C-alpha cells in the first residue's frame, strides 16, 4: 500500500511539474539549487529531490532540512538493496565529505564498483539549516537504452557521519519520457 501511494503521488506530481526527460540546459553543479534549474522536482516536506537529464549528463540534487547528511541513490528497484547511493555532508569547518555507497539489504557501505568513472562533477553546501548535494553523472552508467523510468531512493540524517540512521527516507519512480 505504501509503495502504491508513493508511486501514485509521484505520477500525479509528474503530471503537474513535468518529467525528467531531455532538457535543453544542464544545471550548474555548485551546491545551490536555483528555481527552474532542474526539469523534475519533488518536495517531500523536509527534503526536496531534483533531476535533470541531457544526452550526456544525468544531474541529481537533494536538499534536506538538516545540518547532517543527505543522500540520493539509483536502483533497479525502489529499495536500498542493490542501489548506488551518493551520500554526503559538510563538516562544521566547511569540509565536504561525499562518497558513493552500495546498498546491501537494509544497509550500505563503501562500494568497490567503479562508480567514480560515472561521476562528472559534484558539489555540496550547508547553509541556513539545509544541506544540499548536487551530482552530475554519465547517464549510460544508470539508464539503459529504452528505459522509461528511473527508480530513485533518497534519505537524510541529523549528524555529520556516514553511519547514523536516517531521519527521513523514501523512494520514487521518475518518468524519463
C-alpha positions in Angstrom: 0.0 0.0 0.0 2.8 2.5 0.9 4.7 1.8 -2.3 1.4 2.2 -4.3 0.8 5.5 -2.6 4.3 6.7 -3.3 4.1 5.7 -7.0 0.6 7.3 -7.3 1.8 10.6 -5.7 4.9 10.5 -7.9 2.9 10.1 -11.2 0.4 12.7 -10.1 3.1 15.2 -9.4 4.9 14.5 -12.6 1.8 15.5 -14.5 2.0 18.8 -12.8 5.7 19.6 -12.8 6.9 17.6 -15.8 9.3 14.7 -16.2 13.0 14.2 -16.2 13.1 13.8 -20.0 15.6 15.5 -22.2 16.3 19.1 -21.2 18.0 21.9 -23.1 20.3 23.1 -20.4 22.4 21.4 -17.7 22.2 22.5 -14.1 25.2 24.3 -12.7 26.7 21.8 -10.2 27.6 24.3 -7.4 25.8 23.1 -4.3 22.9 25.6 -4.8 19.6 24.7 -6.5 18.0 27.6 -8.3 14.4 27.9 -9.5 13.9 26.3 -12.9 17.4 24.7 -12.9 16.1 21.1 -13.0 13.4 19.7 -15.2 12.0 17.4 -12.4 11.4 18.3 -8.8 9.5 16.8 -5.9 9.0 18.1 -2.4 8.8 15.6 0.4 8.4 18.2 3.1 11.8 18.1 4.9 13.6 17.1 1.7 13.4 18.1 -1.9 14.7 15.9 -4.8 15.7 17.3 -8.3 16.6 15.6 -11.5 17.6 16.7 -15.0 18.8 14.7 -18.0 20.6 15.7 -21.2 22.1 13.5 -23.8 25.4 13.3 -21.9 24.5 14.1 -18.2 22.2 13.0 -15.5 22.1 15.6 -12.8 20.7 14.9 -9.4 20.2 17.3 -6.4 18.9 16.6 -2.9 18.2 19.4 -0.4 17.5 18.3 3.1 16.3 20.4 6.1 19.2 19.2 8.1 22.7 20.1 9.2 23.6 16.4 8.8 23.9 14.1 5.8 21.8 13.8 2.7 21.7 11.0 0.1 20.3 10.1 -3.3 20.5 6.7 -4.9 19.8 5.0 -8.2 18.4 1.4 -8.2 16.6 -1.1 -10.3 14.0 -1.4 -7.6 12.6 1.1 -5.2 14.8 -0.3 -2.4 18.2 0.4 -1.0 19.4 -3.2 -1.7 21.5 -3.1 -4.9 21.3 0.7 -5.2 24.2 3.0 -5.9 23.9 5.7 -3.3 25.7 9.1 -3.2 25.8 10.2 0.4 27.5 13.3 1.9 27.7 16.0 4.5 29.5 19.3 5.1 31.5 19.4 8.4 31.5 22.4 10.7 34.7 23.7 9.2 33.2 23.5 5.7 34.9 20.3 4.5 32.8 18.3 2.1 32.5 14.5 2.8 30.9 12.8 -0.2 31.2 9.1 -1.2 29.4 6.5 -3.2 27.9 3.7 -1.2 26.4 0.3 -2.3 23.1 -0.7 -0.8 23.1 -4.2 0.6 19.9 -5.4 2.2 18.9 -2.7 4.7 22.4 -1.3 4.9 25.1 0.4 2.8 28.8 0.5 2.7 31.7 1.9 0.6 31.5 0.5 -2.9 34.2 -1.3 -4.8 32.3 -0.7 -8.0 33.9 1.8 -10.5 31.2 4.5 -10.0 33.8 7.2 -9.8 34.1 6.7 -13.6 30.5 7.8 -13.9 30.8 11.0 -11.9 31.2 14.1 -14.0 31.1 16.6 -11.1 29.7 17.2 -7.6 29.2 19.9 -5.1 27.8 20.3 -1.6 26.8 23.2 0.6 25.3 23.7 4.0 23.5 27.0 4.7 20.5 28.2 6.7 19.9 24.7 8.3 19.8 23.0 4.9 22.3 20.6 3.3 22.5 20.4 -0.5 24.1 17.7 -2.6 24.4 18.1 -6.4 26.0 15.5 -8.6 26.3 15.1 -12.4 26.7 11.6 -13.7 27.2 9.9 -17.1 23.7 8.6 -17.8 24.9 5.4 -19.6 26.0 4.1 -16.2 22.5 4.2 -14.8 20.0 4.4 -17.7 19.7 1.6 -20.3 18.5 2.1 -23.9 14.7 2.3 -24.0 14.4 2.6 -20.2 11.2 4.5 -19.4 11.6 5.2 -15.7 14.4 5.8 -13.2 14.0 4.4 -9.7 15.5 6.7 -7.0 15.9 6.5 -3.3 16.6 9.5 -1.0 17.3 10.0 2.6 18.8 12.3 5.2 20.2 12.2 8.7 20.8 14.6 11.6 24.6 14.1 12.0 27.8 14.7 10.0 28.6 11.0 9.7 28.1 8.1 7.2 26.8 5.7 9.8 23.8 7.2 11.7 20.3 6.0 10.7 18.2 8.2 8.6 15.6 10.6 10.0 13.7 10.6 6.6 13.8 8.2 3.7 11.8 7.3 0.7 11.7 6.2 -2.9 10.2 7.4 -6.2 10.0 6.2 -9.8 10.6 9.1 -12.2 9.3 9.1 -15.8 12.1 9.6 -18.3 9.9 10.2 -21.3 
